[in-house]
Amino acid sequence: MNHTEWERARRERGPLTALFIDVDYFKSYNDCHGHGAGDDCLALVGKAIGWSLQRPADLAARYGDDEFVVLLPITDTQGALDVAQRILQAIHALDIAHSASPVGRVTASIGVAQVVPGPNSTPQELLERADRTLYAAKQAGRNRVMAEPAYLFDRRVAR
C-alpha cells in the first residue's frame, strides 16, 4: 500500500479505492501451457492493467502469484468501476487462448473497495475488503467486476 497516498487521502478526506485483480483459472493455464507461457501471460495482463490507468497518481502492482492491486487516489466508486471495466476489456482484447477456461481465453475477476481514511482505518483493511469483494466476483462466476456491497454492482465483459 502506498502510504503517501493513504496520508494524502486522510488529510484531504477523500476516497481511496483499491482494485484487487485475479487472473481466472490461472493455475489451470500454467498446467496446460507451462510456466514460461504463464509468466508471459502475467506480463501481458500487467501491461493491460497499466494501459487502463489514465492518471499519473494511479498505481498498479503485482501483489502475488496471479494477483494485482490497483490503487486509485481520490476516486469514487463509479470512477473505480469505470477503471475496472477498462481493465477487463483490455485483458479481453489481449485474446490470450486458455483452453481450461469456460470462455476459452484469459479473463480476470476484480473486487473494488473504497475508504476515506480515518483514525480507525488501516491500509490493510482496505486491501482485505477489496480481496473479499474479489472472491464474491469469483463466486458469482468470474470475468466480472464487483464492488462493495457486492450485490449492487456486477459488471462483466461480453463473452
MODAPE-V69581 format. One line per field, one symbol per residue. ss: DSSP state (A for helix, B for strand, O for the rest). phi: phi as a letter, one per 20 degrees, with the letter a starting at -180 (. if undefined). A space follows every 50 residues. Layout:
ss = ???
phi = ???
This chain:
ss = OOAAAAAAAAAAOOBBBBBBBBBOOAAAAAAAAOAAAAAAAAAAAAAAAA AAOOOOOOBBBBOOOOBBBBBBBOOOAAAAAAAAAAAAAAAAAAOOBOOO OOOOBOOBBBBBBBBBOOOOOOAAAAAAAAAAAAAAAAAOOOOBBBBOOA AAOOBBOOO
phi = .efffgfffffeldfcdddddcfflfgffffednfffffffffffgfffg feeddgffcdbfdagcdccdddflcffffffffffffgfffffflefbfe efenbfcbdcddccbdgcfddcgfgffffffffgfffffepmlbdccffg fecbdcege
